[in-house]
Amino acid sequence: MSILSSLFKSKNREPFDLSNVAVDMHSHLIPGIDDGSESMDHSIGMILRFKELGYRKLITTPHVMSDHYKNTPEIIQKGLSEVREELDKLKIDIELEVAAEYYTDEFFMDKIEEGNLLTFGENNVLFEFSFSAKPRQVNEAIFALKNNGYQPVLAHFERYAFYLDNGEKAIEDLKNRGVHIQMNLNSLTGHYGKPIKKQAEMMVDQKLVDYVGSDCHRIEHLNLLEQHLGDPYFHKLENLPLKNKSL
């Protein structure tokens, strides 16, 4: 085999099989309640693409942000029921559950103390920061979550600008505080930019990822993901002790 043909073959590997992930635990599939799906048709289209890609279960996580998306458990559960009803009508066989993606704003601590957070798996709570500015009460929020019986899961760690220069050390500190780390799969495609891709690759190389998620807001996110499944770093996911399958 020539060097040229060998290089060509290496760049066209078999796509990584997402059935090895099995469960997506970060997406925005409930229509009309955040910046994700705009309609029921969009929701069903995305869910069908997930199924085609090999997923057996989806845990969708609408934003909860006091200033923008004032979603409550009741609003989110109602949306889930409506999507499930449509899936049943269309005879689409896939598990669909809900949790939420909580923004660490000034009201987050109150929500924790109320004890009515939407969770996935063993009482996991998905939470996020501002992408540009680290919130002031990170350690307090983590302590409050743990103290109230929740398992904190930090969404898309690789996308936070303030962690780009010290990612490995920051993850070590978070894990020492009992936080699980979620990474967006499309970070490995370069969708969010080169620095974020580099951070995601470091996380994979150092085996610092507990969960991977699509963070799917629109069907184009899944199409992009499919186009890159042959990339080397997707195959490296096989070496990670991901918790997705246990959900």
HELIX and SHEET records of a PDB file:
HELIX    1   1 ILE A    3  SER A   10  1                                   8    
HELIX    2   2 LEU A   18  ASN A   20  5                                   3    
HELIX    3   3 MET A   40  GLU A   52  1                                  13    
HELIX    4   4 PRO A   73  LYS A   89  1                                  17    
HELIX    5   5 PHE A  108  GLU A  114  1                                   7    
HELIX    6   6 VAL A  138  ASN A  147  1                                  10    
HELIX    7   7 PHE A  157  ARG A  159  5                                   3    
HELIX    8   8 ALA A  161  TYR A  163  5                                   3    
HELIX    9   9 GLY A  167  ASN A  176  1                                  10    
HELIX   10  10 LEU A  185  THR A  189  5                                   5    
HELIX   11  11 LYS A  194  ASP A  205  1                                  12    
HELIX   12  12 ILE A  219  GLN A  227  1                                   9    
HELIX   13  13 PRO A  232  LYS A  236  1                                   5    
HELIX   14  14 LEU A  237  ASN A  239  5                                   3    
HELIX   15  15 ASN A  244  SER A  246  5                                   3    
SHEET    1   A 3 VAL A  23  ASP A  24  0                                        
SHEET    2   A 3 LYS A  57  THR A  60  1                                        
SHEET    3   A 3 GLU A  95  VAL A  98  1                                        
SHEET    1   B 6 HIS A  63  VAL A  64  0                                        
SHEET    2   B 6 GLU A 101  TYR A 103  1                                        
SHEET    3   B 6 ASN A 124  GLU A 128  1                                        
SHEET    4   B 6 GLN A 151  LEU A 154  1                                        
SHEET    5   B 6 HIS A 180  ASN A 184  1                                        
SHEET    6   B 6 TYR A 211  GLY A 213  1                                        
END                                                                             
